[in-house]
Amino acid sequence: MARTVGIGHQDFEKLRMKNNFYVDKTGFIQEWWESDDDVTLITRPRRFGKTLNMSMTECFFL
């Protein structure tokens, strides 16, 4: 089966299970990990991947 780019998904684990491509060019996890902040406020425009980023971070640390 050919792999496709997952567009419009909010759950990173489902993306992986469906064998979709996902490219994170933000470097979010590395920046967040190296910042050593007590609190992180994530402000992004509506429909800009906040939920998917949190889902990806959760899967990364499990």
ABEGO torsion letter per residue (X at the ends): XBBBBBBGBABAAAAAAAGBBBBBAAGAAAAAAAAGBABBBBBBBBGAGAAAAAAAAAAAAX
